[in-house]
């Protein structure tokens, strides 16, 4: 899913060093243990993919293998043979997958071919859907017949919702010591309304950026819900940093959401940029709090 996003060297190092993690929410297979286990394709594991497309033609990356409450990386960037075997099994020409948008089925994607990137494999796909994918509007896909069975629930926010979110965003930036004269320059990268827990009430997921004249960057990834006429933040990821000379940013953008473990609440999938690459992330809500529970390299050159 080469979307122009870049992956920080620091984040790349952390991913390559990822080992056994037990969060109590999901458990993760260690890189070493995964390499020695039988292949996931032979076990016909449930896979969730990230999809980006323009005019029905798109790209698809494998994000995660789901095995109950265990999340497994399909392969590492160093396992070239494993990547090729995965591609041969999951990316054959004309293989069809269910497209997930707003947590529910919204069409399908069909594999045309696959290619090797710098450190990952990417499938070229055609999307059959009424959803207008493109730019920051992305989706998920899966081979599972049970995931994503709720009705799709994703739309652009209403004008009042957008205004309430922007008021909250300005407050978050101010609380993070952003100079008052810069607040008006905050840019909305993407703002989406989606029902994460199937209660008919839409949460807001947004990405925002602010670049000062000295190139200093302030990025925000936000999950919020409506409380009266205002918005209340459920998850705030605020980053303030000096980008490298090449200008690669570490901002986080929504892909989509899907309930992976059947607890009634959708996990949020996102992509994070960095230095000449990108990462794929999963966020989960448990005990009333959101946190990142998984990351996987998308590609890094």
N, C-alpha and C positions, 0 to 999 in steps of 0.2 A: 504494500500500500504506500507507494512513494508519493507523498503528498506535499513535499517540500519542507516538512518538519525536520528539525535537527536534534540530535541527541547529544547531551553534554558528556564530555569525557569522564567527569566525575560520576555521572549516573551510569555510564557504560561500565566503569570499573566496579560499581556496586552490584550491577547485574551479573557481571562475570563472576563475582565472588559470592553470589547468592547460594546459600546452603539450606539446610533443613530449617524451616520456620514453622512453629506451631503457635497459632494465634488464638485457638479456642473457637474460632469462627470457621476457618478453613485450615487445612494442613497442606503443606507443600512438599513435594518430593525433592530430595536433594539432587544437585547436579550429578554428583558421583554415583548416587544410587540409581538415578534415572538412566544413566549411561549403561549400567550393567543389567537393567531389567529387560524383559521381553518387550518387543516393539509395541507401541500403543496402537498402531494400525492393525496389527495382528489380533489385538484384543477388541477391535472395533469400538474404541472409546468415543465418547461424546466430545466433539470439538466445537469451539466457538471461534468464528473468524471476524475480522474487521473488514468492512467494505467501504471503499470510496469510489465514486463514479461521476462521470460527466456525460450527459446525453446517453445514458444506458450503458456506456462502455466504461468499465472500471477495473479496479485492482483489489485483490483480496489477500490478507495475511492471516495466518493461524495465530490466535492469541493464546488459547489455553485449552487443555484437555481436562474435562470435568469428570471426576469419578467419585460420586457421592459428595462428601465434604472435602475431598482432596482435589486440589488444583495442581496440575502438572504442566510444566513447560513442554511443548511438543518436541523440542530439541534445543540445543544451545547453538550459538553462532559458530562454535568450533567444530561441531559435529556435521561435517559436510556430507558424509555418506548417509547419515540419518536424515538430513534434510532432503536429500534426493529420494530416499525410500519413502519418506512422508509425501513428497510431491507425486511420486508415482502412484501411491495409494489414494490420496485425497484430491489430487488435481488432474485426473485424466480428462481428456477432452469429452465434453458433453455431460460431465457429472453435475447434477443439480442439487442445490441446497436451499433450504427455507431462508428467506430474508426476514430479519427482525427489525422493526422500527417502532419506537415507542413501547418497547417491551412485548410486542405481539407480532404475529405473522402478517407481513405486508407484501407478499410476492415471493419471488425466487431469484436466484442467480445461477447462471450456467457457466461452467468453466470452459474457456476457449483454449488456453495454453498456460504454461508456466515458465518462469525464467528465474535464473539465479541473480540476486543482487550482490551487493558487496559482502554482506554477512548474513543474508537470509534469502528465502525463496518467496516469490510473489506470483499469485495466479492472476491471469487476465480473465475477466468475467464479463458477461452480459447480464444486465438486471432487467427483470420483467416485473414492474411495479408501477403503481400510480404515484408513488412518492417521488418528489423532485429532489434527487440527490445531486450534490455538487458543492464545491467549495468546502465550507465548514459543516455542511449537512451530510453526515455519514450514517452508516447503519451496521448491523451485525448480521451474521449468517450462521447457520448451524446444521449439522446432520441429525440432530436430535428430533424425534417426533413428539417429545413431551415438553421440552423447554419452550417458553414463549407462547403459551396457549391462551393467554388473556388477550382481550381486544387491544389493538394498538392505541396508544394514548400519547401523542406527541403533536405539538402545534406551535405556531408562533405565539408569543404572549400578547394579550390584549393591551391596548394603550395604557390603561390604568395599571395593569400589572407591570408593564415595562417602566413606567414612571416610578412606581414603588420600589422596584429593584434598583433603579439608578440612584434613588435617594439612599438606599442601603449601601450601595457600592461606594458612593461619595463618603459616607460615614466610615466605612472600612478603610479607605485610603487615608482619610484624615487621622484615624486612630493609629495608622502606621507611619505617621510623621511625614506625610506628603505635603509639601508646601501648598498653601491655600491658592496661590496663583496658578498652580498646575491642575487643580481639580477639574476645571472646565475642559481640559484636554484629554480626559479619559475616553478611550475608544472601546466600543462594544465589538468584540471579535465575533461572538455568537451568543444568542440568548434564546433558550428553548424552554417551553412549558411541557412537562411530562408527568404523568401520574405514576409515581414510583411504587406505591403500595396498594393500588387498586381500590382506593376508597372514593374515587370520583373527584378528589381534590388534587389539583395540579401543583407540583413543585416546580421551581425555577432553577435551571442550571445554566450558568453563564461564564463566559471568559472575557476578560477585560485587560487592556494594555495601556500603558502610559509611558511615553518616551520623553525625557527632558532634552534640552538643547545640548547638554554634555553627553548625550547618548545613554545616560543612566536609565535603566528599565525598571518599571514596576508592573508586575503582572498579577492578576487575581483570577482564581478559579473558585466559583461560588455555587453552593447548593442552598436554596432558601425555600421557605413556605410562607403562605399568606397568613397574617394574624390581624384580623380586622381589616383596616385599609392599608396597613403597612406590611412590609416583608421582614421576616425574621431569619437570620442566618443559621443554617444547620451545619454547614461545613465551609470553612474559609481556608484557602491555600494562597497566601500572599507571598510573593517573591520580589525582592528588591536586589538588583545586581547590575554589574557593568558587563554588558555582552562583549564577546571577543571582537577583534577588529573586523572579522568577516560578517558580523551582525547577526549571528545565529542566536535565536531566543530560546528560553526554556519554558515558554508558556504551555499551559495545559488546555486541551480542547475536548469537548464531549464527542464520543462516538455514538453510543446509545446505551440503553439499559435492558437488562433481562434478569429474571429471578433464577439464579443458578441452583439454589439449595432448597427451594420450595417453602421458604419461610414467609412468603407473601410480600416480600420487599425486594425490588429489583436492585441488582448490583449495577453500579455505574462504570462503564468502560470509557476510557479516555486515551488520548495520545499526548505525549509530551515531547517537545522539541529540545534541541541541544546542538552540539557541534557536529555538523555533517551527518546527522542521523536522527532517529526518533525512537521513543519507547512506547510500549502499550501498557496501560495501567488498569487496575480494577479497584474500585472503592466499594465498601460495604457498610451498611448501617446495622449496628447491634447495640443493645442496651441504650438506645436513644442517641447514639453517637456514630458519626461517620469517620472512617479512616481507610487509608490505602492498605489493601491486603495482598496485592500481587503486582509484580511488574515483569515485563519480558521485553527483550530487545526487538524493535521493529526492523531496524537496519542501521548500520553505521559504516561509513566509508572512511 
